[in-house]
Each structure stands twice: as C-alpha cells, then as structure tokens.
Amino acid sequence: MNIIKEISNLPKASVFGLYNRKKNKVFLCLGKDTTKRLCSLVTELKYNSHRISELCNDLDDLELIILETSTDPNLDNSYKRFKLHMNYWYDYIETSGITLYGTRYNYIEYKPRITYGLNYNGESVVMIDLVTRRNDSFTVGLFSNYFDAEEFKKQYFDNQKYVYPVFANNDLTKNYMEYKNGLIENVIRVR
C-alpha cells in the first residue's frame, strides 16, 4: 500500500475503506482525523496486531477509498453524523457485491423521541430527535403539529432496532438544518 502519496491529500474527517481489488473485499472505518486513524490502522496491520488477521496478510493489496467527507469545522458533529451513516455504507457495500473484512459493526443504535421546542426563529415546533443509549441526540425533523411528527415517526422509525438517518424534507426541517448545521449532504431525504 503506497500510503505516503495518499496521506498528503486526505480530508480531515471521513468515512473510508481499505479495499482489496483482488478479493473484492473492504474494511470500513471512520475517523475525526482521517490521517491519524489511517496511520494507526496501517501500523496495526503492518505489525499483525489488528484483530482481523486476513486484513493484516492482505496489506500489500489494499488501497484507500474515501466514501464520505465533511467540511464542518466541528469534528464532533462530523463524527456523530458519520456514525449515523455507517449502516448505510455497510448496506451499500454489501449490495454492490463487495464482501466485508470481519463482521458488520453497528456503530450506533438509537430510538426516536418526539419533543416540543423552538426553531431558530423562536416559533413553537414539534421535533423528532434520534437518541442514543448515551443520550446524545440528533434532530431529524421539525413539524408544526404533533400529528405530522407522529406519522413521520411511524413511517420511518417504529419497530426497528437501528435505522438509517432519514430527514424530513419539509421547509421547517430544511431551514433548521441549514441554520443549525449548514447544508447536510449525503443523507436520505424524504417527504
């Protein structure tokens, strides 16, 4: 793996993979600091200390692929968003006919929560947040009434242990996301 030339142009935060073209296999990773995470990973592989021995043996056949990046200066926000997207990337890889090194790791499990709050204009709204076991939350929708919020929740988040982050596509949610987080790209938007 020629990591020296690849490392010089890496994004700060990313979801990335180490891909073996010969075996059509990939190992997925995410990192707040892509360079630091990649260097740590390559060191583990080089010294055969990684938990997946097959990955260590294939080091010379691996190439770096960047799947998703972020320009958000708040790396914690990027990392949380990437964790929400990992199930999407696992499914994308598997449906593309590529095999994973090791087993699929569920980075995050969360439940939907409906709350009342204020949007950026100070108007009352009904919010749907995804909440992790550590009580971190991520807003995925704002609605003008409880009925619409409950319908959205039932349609996308009921009866699932983990789900993809699906964002409401109404004006309240779009304006909130643009105001709070900047434009969010590479996520599923519906409704």
C-alpha positions as CSV (number, residue, x, y, z in Angstrom):
1,M,0.0,0.0,0.0
2,N,1.5,3.3,-1.0
3,I,0.1,5.4,1.8
4,I,2.6,8.3,1.6
5,K,1.2,9.9,-1.5
6,E,-2.4,9.2,-0.4
7,I,-1.9,10.7,3.1
8,S,-0.9,14.1,1.8
9,N,-4.4,14.9,0.4
10,L,-6.7,13.3,3.0
11,P,-9.7,15.1,4.3
12,K,-9.8,15.9,8.0
13,A,-12.8,13.8,8.9
14,S,-14.2,10.9,6.7
15,V,-15.7,7.5,6.3
16,F,-13.1,5.5,4.4
17,G,-12.3,1.9,3.4
18,L,-9.3,-0.3,2.7
19,Y,-10.2,-2.1,-0.5
20,N,-8.7,-5.3,-1.9
21,R,-9.4,-5.4,-5.6
22,K,-8.2,-9.0,-6.0
23,K,-10.5,-10.4,-3.3
24,N,-13.3,-7.7,-3.8
25,K,-13.3,-7.1,0.0
26,V,-13.3,-3.9,2.0
27,F,-12.7,-2.9,5.6
28,L,-14.8,0.2,6.6
29,C,-13.6,2.9,9.0
30,L,-14.5,6.3,10.2
31,G,-12.4,9.0,11.8
32,K,-12.4,12.5,13.1
33,D,-8.9,12.8,11.9
34,T,-8.5,10.6,8.8
35,T,-4.7,10.8,8.7
36,K,-4.3,9.8,12.3
37,R,-6.8,6.9,12.1
38,L,-5.3,5.6,8.9
39,C,-1.7,5.7,10.3
40,S,-2.9,3.9,13.4
41,L,-4.7,1.3,11.3
42,V,-1.7,0.7,8.9
43,T,0.6,0.3,11.9
44,E,-1.7,-2.4,13.4
45,L,-1.7,-4.2,10.0
46,K,2.0,-3.9,9.5
47,Y,2.8,-5.4,12.9
48,N,0.0,-8.0,12.7
49,S,-1.7,-6.6,15.8
50,H,-5.1,-5.9,14.1
51,R,-8.0,-8.2,15.2
52,I,-8.6,-9.3,11.6
53,S,-5.6,-11.4,10.6
54,E,-6.7,-11.7,7.0
55,L,-6.6,-7.9,6.7
56,C,-3.0,-7.9,8.0
57,N,-2.0,-10.6,5.5
58,D,-3.5,-8.5,2.6
59,L,-1.8,-5.2,3.5
60,D,0.1,-5.0,0.2
61,D,-3.1,-5.4,-1.8
62,L,-5.1,-2.7,0.0
63,E,-6.0,0.6,-1.5
64,L,-7.6,3.6,0.2
65,I,-11.1,4.6,-0.8
66,I,-12.8,7.7,0.6
67,L,-16.6,7.3,0.8
68,E,-17.7,10.4,2.6
69,T,-16.1,13.6,3.9
70,S,-17.1,16.7,5.9
71,T,-16.1,20.3,5.7
72,D,-17.8,21.0,9.1
73,P,-15.2,22.6,11.3
74,N,-16.8,20.9,14.3
75,L,-15.2,17.4,14.1
76,D,-17.5,16.0,16.8
77,N,-20.5,16.9,14.6
78,S,-19.0,15.2,11.6
79,Y,-18.1,12.1,13.6
80,K,-21.7,11.8,15.0
81,R,-23.1,12.2,11.5
82,F,-20.7,9.6,10.1
83,K,-21.7,7.1,12.8
84,L,-25.3,7.6,11.8
85,H,-24.4,6.9,8.1
86,M,-22.3,3.7,8.7
87,N,-25.3,1.4,8.4
88,Y,-26.0,3.0,5.0
89,W,-22.4,2.4,3.9
90,Y,-22.4,-1.2,5.1
91,D,-25.6,-1.9,3.1
92,Y,-24.2,0.0,0.1
93,I,-21.0,-2.1,0.1
94,E,-22.9,-5.4,0.6
95,T,-25.5,-4.7,-2.2
96,S,-22.6,-3.8,-4.5
97,G,-21.4,-7.4,-4.3
98,I,-18.3,-6.5,-2.2
99,T,-17.5,-8.6,0.9
100,L,-16.6,-7.1,4.2
101,Y,-13.4,-8.0,6.1
102,G,-14.6,-9.1,9.5
103,T,-18.2,-8.6,10.6
104,R,-20.5,-5.7,10.4
105,Y,-20.3,-3.3,13.3
106,N,-23.3,-1.3,14.3
107,Y,-21.8,2.0,15.3
108,I,-25.0,3.4,16.7
109,E,-28.4,2.3,17.9
110,Y,-31.0,4.9,18.6
111,K,-34.6,5.5,19.3
112,P,-36.8,8.3,18.1
113,R,-38.0,10.9,20.6
114,I,-40.7,13.5,20.0
115,T,-40.3,16.8,21.9
116,Y,-41.7,20.3,21.8
117,G,-39.2,23.1,21.2
118,L,-38.4,26.3,19.4
119,N,-36.9,26.6,16.0
120,Y,-34.2,29.1,15.1
121,N,-36.9,31.9,14.7
122,G,-38.3,31.2,18.1
123,E,-41.5,29.6,16.8
124,S,-43.0,26.6,18.6
125,V,-42.4,23.3,16.8
126,V,-42.7,19.6,17.3
127,M,-39.2,18.0,16.9
128,I,-38.1,14.4,16.3
129,D,-34.7,13.5,17.6
130,L,-32.8,10.3,17.3
131,V,-31.4,9.5,20.8
132,T,-28.5,7.1,21.5
133,R,-28.0,4.9,24.6
134,R,-25.6,7.6,25.8
135,N,-28.4,10.2,25.5
136,D,-26.7,12.0,22.6
137,S,-29.3,13.3,20.2
138,F,-29.6,14.4,16.6
139,T,-32.6,16.3,15.2
140,V,-34.1,14.7,12.0
141,G,-37.4,16.6,11.7
142,L,-39.4,19.7,12.8
143,F,-43.2,19.8,12.3
144,S,-45.8,22.4,13.0
145,N,-48.1,19.8,14.7
146,Y,-47.8,16.5,16.7
147,F,-49.9,14.5,14.2
148,D,-47.4,15.1,11.3
149,A,-44.5,14.3,13.6
150,E,-46.1,11.1,14.8
151,E,-46.9,10.0,11.2
152,F,-43.3,10.6,10.2
153,K,-42.0,8.7,13.2
154,K,-44.3,5.7,12.5
155,Q,-43.4,5.6,8.8
156,Y,-39.6,5.6,9.3
157,F,-38.6,4.7,12.8
158,D,-41.1,2.4,14.5
159,N,-40.2,-1.3,15.1
160,Q,-36.5,-1.0,14.2
161,K,-33.5,-1.6,16.4
162,Y,-31.4,0.7,14.3
163,V,-32.3,2.7,11.2
164,Y,-30.8,5.0,8.7
165,P,-31.0,8.7,9.5
166,V,-34.0,9.8,7.4
167,F,-34.6,13.6,7.5
168,A,-37.9,15.2,6.9
169,N,-37.9,17.2,3.7
170,N,-40.4,19.9,4.8
171,D,-39.5,23.6,4.9
172,L,-39.3,23.7,8.7
173,T,-36.7,20.9,8.8
174,K,-34.7,22.2,5.8
175,N,-34.5,25.7,7.3
176,Y,-33.5,24.4,10.7
177,M,-30.7,22.1,9.3
178,E,-29.3,24.9,7.1
179,Y,-29.3,27.3,10.1
180,K,-28.0,24.9,12.7
181,N,-25.6,22.6,10.8
182,G,-25.1,24.1,7.4
183,L,-26.2,22.1,4.4
184,I,-26.3,18.4,5.1
185,E,-25.4,16.3,2.1
186,N,-25.2,12.5,1.5
187,V,-28.2,11.7,3.6
188,I,-31.5,10.3,2.7
189,R,-34.2,13.0,2.4
190,V,-37.8,12.1,2.1
191,R,-41.3,13.6,2.3
